[in-house]
């Protein structure tokens, strides 16, 4: 949703640039920079053909490139002159020849790009997408975006770039025919202001009919048409809209026939000025103009205006194209809004469960006897996590605690966490060892786990602050990392015997180990989320990195330790959402 809003905002900003300038070459780099602000590719360039000569292509916008501009000498004309036949791979020729977008996702695998691979290595890209720049049905150039291995383009981003290319074509036309542009500029300034306003309203109140009617009015007004209508008919959207201002003398228009007829047209848009022309469905019109509404290659509908007494021009078609792009982006925004509304109730419920889960775990931070602290760091991959920690005082010297990693996330995992907590809390008062608690947990929960086809790994521990011991039972979980008071990894870790997870076999017998923690500075238990966390190079954080972090920071106080852990993880994997829950529980000496 946020991504789509940014795309629309920057498209409006680029539109303002175009309508406020009469010289494309003064704003070309700003257009590209503004486009690249909101899409993943970090590099792009524009090439133009002059005088309908396809022998040479002029590189006029290349400020985002590193290597390519240095390869070619400057030329007296605007841009760097390149031999089109020798300098560009066949798929770019195809895009120009067929006036179509071509996306080569992997230069090093696609046979069409074999001649480009050395250049791709030097410039640092692995994918490329080509957008022909079309003016008056003629290709006057092309824009290419360069992608690295980490980049990708979604459908709405391709639609966004296509809209920017249309604005580039309009800016070039304004530059070439400046004496005819004042009226068009005034029209577009007014139109863009109104489009921005109605798009904002669409986001706020989700009234798609108001949005479509407003854009339809803009189209009719700017093309000086007597009537205009927008028709959308697509099963992927949960609405159908007929937005029209019709002359009442006209016969009722069959929108389905219009859509079927548009499938036959090769061009995305066009206009006819012919007093005897019959507009598709036996509705006579002096003239008409249309533009298809397309998401990628899929036809979603169309916008049509008819009866301009002066006749339609290429300027009118450019205006209609801009409005059509905005309609498609608005449709995407509406779809996202609808999806968000449908899931809002579920999201509220999940947030309540999330707060409950945090409350359960926050109660388990404790200052223990004999200068010991028990605390944790938890980060969910989703709203509701499957990782769980709970501590339960047994008497003034003993505290039992459990760390569990439930298979899955969401409501099911939260239900299982609630069952584990309730059972564990009761068992702590009735059983003396970690193994007894673990065995009874498995017996109680097995039937429920079996019905739901889930399991959980976990560790049950009982810390005795008077005798400085830790009793551990392990059900398929990672063993704790123990740092001794000399700042080394303790070999006591070998005493942690691992068995199969809870809920797998009903008659499993779990064992326990009792270790001395008298000389232990920190005991760290954790779930697999932190170990399997991957960076952009697909490297896992791993146990070794965790051990090194603990050795470096085990002397820190709780708040400082957690702050350093967050910093370490964010520097390793700089992304907002991790793929799995992360839970780290520490028992430390003050």
Buried (B, 14 or more C-beta within 10 A) or exposed (E): EEBBBBBBBBBBBBBBBBBEBBEBBEBBBBBBBBBBEBBBBBBBBBBBBBEEEEEBBBBBBBEBBEEBBEBBEEEEEEBBBBEBEEBBBBBBBBBBEEBEBBBBBEBEEBEBBEEBBEBBEEBEBBBBBBBBBBBEEEBBBBBBBBBBEEBEBEEBBBBBBBBBBBBBBBBBBBBEEEEEBEEBBEBBBBBBEBBBEBBBBBBEEBBBEBBBBBBBBBBBBBBBBBBBBBBBBBEEBEBEBBBBBBEEEBEEBBBEEBBEBBEEEEEBBBBBBEEEBEBBBEBEBBBBBBBBBBBEEEBBBBBBBBBBEEBBBBBBBBBBBBBBBBBBBBBBBBBBBBEEEEEEEEEEBBEEBBEBBEEBBEEBBBEBEBEBBBBBBBBBBBBBBBBBBBBBEBEEBBBBBBBBBBBBBBBBBBBBBBBBBEBBEBBBEEBEBBBBBBBBBBBBBBEEBBEBEBBBBBBBBBBBBEBBBBBBBBBBBBBBBBBBEEEEEBEBBEBBBBBBBBBBBEEBEBBBBBBEBEEBBBBBBBBBBBBBBBEEEEEBBEBEBBBEBBBEBBBBEBEEBBBBBEEBBEEBBEEEEBEBBBBBBBBBBE
